[in-house]
Amino acid sequence: MLERYVSRLDFDSYTDFYDNFSLTIPESFNFAYDVIDELAVSRPADQALLWCDERGAEASFTYQDMKRLSDQAANALTVAGIGKGDPVMLILQRRWEYWPILLALHKIGAVAVPATHLLTAKDIRYRCEAADLAGIICVDDEAVIRRVDEASAGLEENPKTKGILRYKAFVRSVHTRESVCIPSWADFKAEMEKAAPVFARPPRVNANEDSMLLYFTSGTTGMPKMVRHDFAYPLGHILTARYWQSVQPGGLHLTVAETGWAKAAWGKIYGQWLCGSAVFVYDFDRFIPAAMLEIIAKYRITTFCAPPTIYRFFIKEDLRKYDFSALKQCAVAGEPLNPEIYEQFKAATGISLREAYGQTELTVAMASFPWLKPKPGSMGKPSPGYEVDLLREDGSSCDMGEEGQIAIRTDTRKPAGMFGGYYRDEALTESVWRDGVYYTGDMAWRDEDGYYWFVGRADDVIKSSGYRIGPFEVESVLLEHPAVLECAITGVPDPDRGTAVKATIVLAKGWTPGDELKRELQNHVKKNTAPYKYPRIVEFVAELPKTISGKIRRVQIREEDRR
């Protein structure tokens, strides 16, 4: 399969890889037809998806199953009036039905809008109106359904919103009785089962530049933005899956992510299936480290990817008691990785975590690729097709060791899989993408070996007494102390320094907040990094403010401090 889209698969070095990797993107590429339906013919009985939940239910699907189910879903959607270009929100958590429904939306040329079940009614209403949603398909959770109904109230009566959300369907859980009926809602699984098992590819179903996915970003600094990806987007994740996550042909890959987030597109469908690996889905409501470790061992996961928080909890467990003999590679992304976590995980498992950098707007832009010696805490080096630069405020390039904003130069070439702009917001697109340069809003520096090191969001960098202080470095040092479970570094106004460094800390079990512990943590930072970076203000809290995707909202801490 890969040979169709990649001119060369194997490389001798990182330089060889960066200079010579290239993708061939055919006209009118459609992942559902050109990959899944083709695999259903060439490898019909091969496992595509293995699903289980925390209550012991299991389900396994071949590529042939995926074709049949997605064809049935496409027929059901068509009967319901969903057609080409219609945006449909999917609130399906980790239900296995997400995969055939997503493929079905691709097959009819509709626009999938993945979303989390944690959205409030206000969040859903905002998304309905911002994207003109034609429909919502969600889990059979009473709270979610109630919030959708609350969000949709009055849409049909208002001339400006008439026609929005004309279709609402729920997906029945394997644990829900079949007789369940919800007024004004369709039982999508029942509609699928009644639908014909074959759906013919329509003529001109899509062009490569047509919208295929809309992701609402998590909104760490304001209202969520709509990131638009086109039908060529899946091919960009060949880099993600093969060369960063190192998925194995015939293997079983697990990425820890709910389907509502772009991380699911990175690790739970496109690149993995293009590279011949089955996708493993563990459907759980509450993360229990020991339970997930048992799953990894029981199902003999071959490659694994998760955010740093997952590994932070893993290293608190006795990792040596689990059979990880099938596990070949582990990757980490989402937030910067504390080097202490890297070292402890490697000591227990023998596996070096591979870090990477990207955004909802991008695919993997930088990573610790196989030819590179990992440097714990570093994002690695740029991916082929990504011309990465670090820029000063005046737009000039930074020197080695100098902090600057990560920018992607697109004036000569645009990386495969990079977003096409913010949907319906040309002004916002132009504010971050100017003169052929995309400004990520993230700060970093580059060392003498060409490795990149994350500093923080541009808005999060602290300027104190003439020094620029990135929150990540101070947070990393604090997390090395056994008392600290989570922390956030922010700046607060200070009459002498302009801004003072503040640490907001969640303590680990068994530790009690107090002045003595505060001084101990301050001295710990002074000892392990530049003394001017130590937090002059320390606040102990029960929990940190976070987005619904789990990212720390430092902006909220700053706003509360100003008030």
N, C-alpha and C positions, 0 to 999 in steps of 0.2 A: 504493500500500500504506500509506504513512504517514498519509494522510488519514483512514484508518479509526480511527487511535489518537491523532492529534494534531489539536486543533481549529484550530490555526493554526501555520504553519511558519516564516514570515518575520517579523522584528521590526526596529524602527528603531534600537533602542539596547539596551544591557545592562539598563537599568531596565525598558524595555518587555518584554524577554525574561523577566526575573526575575518581574515582576508578572503576566504574562499567559500564559506557557506553561502548558499543562495537557494531561494524558493522559486518554484514555478507555480504561478497562480492562474489556473484556467479561467476562461470567461464563464460567467454565470455559475460560479462554484456554489454548490449547496451541500453542506456537510451531511444532511440527512440522506440525500439521494446518492451523492458521489462517494461517501465513505460507508455509512451504515448499510445501505441497500446493496452496495458492492460487496461488503463483507458477508452479508447474508447469502450471497451467491458463492463466494470463494471459500468462506469459512463458516458455513451455516451452523454447525454444532459447537463451535468454540464459545466458551463462556465470555459474555460481555459485561454482565453485572451480577454481583453477589450481594444481597441485602440481608441484614438481620436487624432486629431491634432488641432493646434491653429486656423485653419480656419473653424472649426466646423464639419469636417467629423468624422464619427464614424464607427466602425466595431467591432462585437463581434463574438467569435469563441468558439465552444465547443471542448471537447476532440475528439469527432468523426470527427469534421471539421479538427482538426490538423492531425489526421491520414490520412484522405483523401488527404488533401493538401500536406502533406509531401510525401505521396506515389506518387502523381502526379509529385512533384518536383524531386523525386528520378528517376522516369521514364524519365523525361526530361533531367536530368543530364546524365543518362546512354546513351541515344540516342546521346547526344553531345560528348560522348567519355570520360566522367569523370568516373573513376573507383576507386577501392580500393587503398588506399595509396596516391592518388593524392591530393596535396595541392590546395585548392581553397580559394582565398581571398574574403571576404564579406565586401563591403563598403556600408552598407545599413542604416546607421544612426539609426533612430527609426521607420523605415517602418515595418509594421506588417509582411511583407513577410519574414523578417529575420528568424522568428521562424520556419515556415515549411521548409525553405531552409536549415537551420542549421540541423534540424532533418533529412532531406533527405541526407545530407552529412554523418551523422552518419549511416543511413541505408545502404548506399553503402560502408561504411568503408573508406570513404575519410577523408582528414584532413582539418578541417575548420581553416581559418586564418582571424579572425575578424580584421578590421582596421577602422580607422577614415577617414572621408571625407576631413579632413584638410591636409592630406598628399600631399606633393609636388610631381612633376614628378620625382625628384631625389630620394625621399623617396620610391616611388612605384618601381622604377627601382632597388633600393637596395634590396627591399623585393622580387622582382621577381627572382633575381639571387641568393639571400641568401637561399631561400626556394624552388627554382625550381618550382615556381607556375605554375600549369596546367591551371588555369583559374581565372578570376575575374568576380564577379557579383556585380554591383554597382547601385546606384541610377541614375535616369535619369537627372542628373545635368550636364549641358553642360561643366562647368569648370572641374568637376571630370572626365568626359569622355575624355576631351581634354588632361588632365594630364596623364591619363592611356595610351592614344594613343601615347603621346610624350615619355612616359617611355618605351613603347613596341617597339618603332621604332628600327629596325635593329636586333632584337632578332632572328628572323627566318633566317637571312642571315649569322649570326655568328655561325660557327660550335660548339662553346662552349655553346651557349645558344639556339641552335635549339631545338624546342619542348617545350620551356618555353612559357607560356601564349598562348596556342593554342586555347583557348576559352574565348570570351569576351561577356558578356550579361548585359543588363540593366533591371531594374525593373521599370515599368511605374507607376508613381504616380496616385492616384485617381483623381488628378487635371490635368493630362496630357491627351490630346486627343489620342484616340486609333490609329490614323493613323500615329503617329510618327514613323520615320524610320531612323536608324543611320547606315551608311555603315560599313560593317564588324562586326557589333554587332548584337547579337540575342536579341529579345524581350522575356525575360524569362517568364514574366507573360503569354504571348500568348502561349509560348511553354508548360507551365504548364497546361493551360486550355485545350490544345489538347491532353495531355497525359492521359494514362489509370489511373483510380482512385485506382488501387490496385497494390501494389508492394510486391512480396513475399520475405520473409527473405532468403537471400542466405546462403548456408551452409558455416560455418567457416568464416563469414563476418569479424570477429575481435577476437583477444585475448585481455584480459584485459590490457596487457602491450603495445599494439599497440598505435601509436599516433592518437589522436582524435582532439586535439586543438593545435594550435601554436599561442602564443601571443608575439608580439614584444613589449618589454618594452618601456617606454616613453623616455628613454635616457637622464636622468638628468645629467649624467657625461660622456657620450660618445655615440658611436653608439648603437642603440637598440640591445638588446639580444633577442634570440628566446627561449621563455619558452615553453617547451613541456609538455602537459598533456595527460594522457592516457584515455582509455575508462572507467576506474573505477572512474575517477575524480568526476563525478556528485554526487556520493554517499557521498563524503566528505562534500558536502554542506548541508547535513541534519543538521549538527551542526550549520552552518551559518544561515539557515532559521528558524529552530524550536527553537533553544536555545539562539540565539542572537537576531535575528529580531523578534522572537515570532510570526511568521505568523500564521494566524487562519485558520483551516479547513473551507472551504466555504467562506473565507474572500477574500479581494482584496488588493494585495500588490503592492506598487509603490516604485521602486528604481530609483533615478535620475541618469541615466548613459546612454551614447551613447553605441550602441552595439559593437563599436570598441574596447572597453576597458574590461579588466577582471572583472571589477565591474558588468558588465551585467551578467556574468556567476554567480556571487555571488548573484545577486538580481533580475534577470529577467527571470529565467527559471528553473534550475535544482532543487535546494532545495525547491523552492516554490511549484512546481508541485508535487514533492515527498511528500510534507507535506499537500497537498490537498487545497492549496490556489490558486485562480486565479491570473494572472499577469496583472497589469494595465500598459499601455504604453501611455505616453503623448508625442506626436511628436511635438517638437517645435524647432525653429531655434535660437531664442533669449530668454534668461531667463528673465522673468518678474515676480518678486516675488508675486505681487498681483494676477496675472493670475494663477500661480501654486497653490496658497492658495485657490483660487476659485474652481479649479479642485479637490483638495483634499476634499473640502466640498461638492461639487456638486455630485461627484461619490461615496461619502461615503467610502473613502479609510480606510481600517482597520489597516494596518501597513505601515510604511513609512521609507525609508532609503535614506540618502543624505550626501554629504561631508559637512564639517563645513562651507564652504563659503555660501551654500544655507541657513543654519540657521542664518548666520550672517546678511543676507539680510532680512530674515523672521522677526527677532526681531525689525527691523526698521519699520515694518508695525503694524497696529492695529490688533493684532491677536484675540482679544476678539470679533471682529465683525463676525468671521467665525464660522460656525457650525461644530465643530470637534467631535460631539457626537459619531460617529462611530469609531474614531481613538483610537486604544488601545495601540499602542506602536510605538515609533520612535527610530531609530538607526542612528549612525553617524560613519563614517570611511573615510579613504583616506588621512587625515592629522590629526594631534593632534587638539583636541577641546579646545578652550579657555574657562576656567571656567565661565567667565562672560556671554558667550552665553548660556551655560547650565542653569545658574540661571535665566536669563531673559526669556528663553523659558519655563522653568518649571513654573515660576510665572504667565505667560500668559495662559498656556494651562493645567497645572497640570500634565504634562507628563515628566518623567525623561528620558533624552536621554541616551541610552546605547551605550557606546563606544566599539571599538574593534580594534584589530591589525591583520594585515595580509599582504601578498604581492601577486603579480601576481603568484609567485612561490608556494604559499600556499593556504589553505582555511583559515577560521578564526582560528588564532593561540592563541589569547587571547581575552577575552571579559568581559564586565560587565554582567555576566549571571544572570538570575532571582533570584537566591538565595543570590546574593551579594548586599550589600548596595553600591550604586554608589558613587564613589569618583570623582567629576568633574576634568577632565584632566588626569585621570588614564586610562590605557588600560584594567584594570581588571586583571583577573587571567587566567592561561593557559587552553586551551581546552583539553578534553580527547584525549589521543593519542599523544599529543604534550608534549615532555619532554624538557621544556624550561630551559635554564641556561643563566647566564650573565658571560662573560669571560673577563679576563684581556688580555693584549697583549701577555703575556707568556702562555696563554691557561688555567690558573688556574681560579677557580670559585671566583666570587666577594662576598664580605660580604654584609650584609644588609646595604642599603644606599649608597653603592659604585657603581659608574657608570661603566658599561661594555658593551660589544657587545652582542646583543641578538643572542643566538645560539640555534639550535634545534638538540638534540641528536637523532641520528637515528641508532645507533649501535645495539640496542636491538629491536627497532620497528620503522617503518616508518609511519608517520601519513597518513591516508587515504586521498587522494586528493592532497598530496604533489607532486610537479613536478618531472619528471624523469630525469632532467638535461637540459642543454642548447643544443638545436638542433644543430648538426654538430660542436660542439665546446667543445671537451673533456677537453682541457686545461682550459677553463674558468670554466667549471663545477668543475674540481679538485681544482681550486683556491679558491672556496667558500665552497666546500664540501669535507672535509679532515678527514680521520680516523673516519668516522661515525658521523661527526659533520658538520651541515650546518650553515655557518656564514652569517647572514642576512645583515650585513653592517649597521644595526641600533643600536644606543646606547640607553640604558635605565638604570634605577635603581629600586630596589625593596624595599618596605617599610616593617615595622614590621608586617603588616597584610598579607603580601604576594602579595600585589598589585604592578603592574609594571607601571612605569612612563617613557614616551618617552622623550629622550633628543635631538636626531637628528641623521642624517646620520653620520657615522663615519668620513666621509670626511668633514662634516660641523662643527664638534665640534671645538671650538676656545680655544687655549692655550695662555693665556695672563698673564704675570707676575707670572707664576707658577700656575695659576688657570685654571681649565677646565670649559669652559662656553658653555652650550648647547643653540643653537639659540632659541629653542621653548619657554623656560621660559621667555626670554627677549621679544620675540615677543608677548607672551601672555599678559605681563604687558603693553606693548605699545598699544595693541589692546583694552585695557580697557579705554584708553583715547579717548574721543569723536572726537578728531581731526584726528585719525588714521583710515583709511579704510583698508589698507593692508600694510604689512611691511615685510622686510627680514633682518635678522641679519647675518652678515658675519664678517670675520677677515681680516684686512689689515696689511701689514708689518709695524712694528714700531721699531725704533732703540733702544728705552728704554725698551719696554715691550715685544719685540719679535713680538707680534701681538696685535693690538688694535681692540676694538669692533666697528663695523660700523652698523648704521641703515639706510636702504634705505626705504623710506616711501612714500606711496601714501596717500594724504590727503582726508578727507571726504569733501563733498560739504560745502561751506561756510567758509572754513579755508584757510588762506594765509600763504605761507612759509615765514620764516624770522628768524633772530637770537633770537628774544624773544620767539617764539614758540619752537625753537630748545632747548633753556635752560629749558623751561617748561617741555618738554618731557624728557630731561635728568634727571631733578629733580624728575619727576614722577617715573622713573625707580629706581633711588636711594632710593626713599621713599618706594617702594613696593617690592623690592627684594634686594639682597646683593649689596651694593654700588659699588663693584669692577666690577659688570656686566653692568654698565650703558654704553651706546654708546658714545664714545668720538668723533666720527664722525657721523654726521647726514646729509643725502642727501635726498632732496625732489625730487620725480620724478613723471611723469604723469602715468607711468605704470611699473610693474615689469616684467622682462623677465621670460617667462614660457614655459614649454613643451607644445606640442599639446594636452596633457591630462589635462593641467591647473595647473600643479605643478610648484612651484617657482624654477627657475634655479639659485640657489645660486652660483653654479660653474661659471656661466657666469658673475655674478657680481664680483666675485673674479678675474676672468681673465681680465675683463675690468679695474679693479683697479690696477692690476699689470702692465698693459700696460701704 
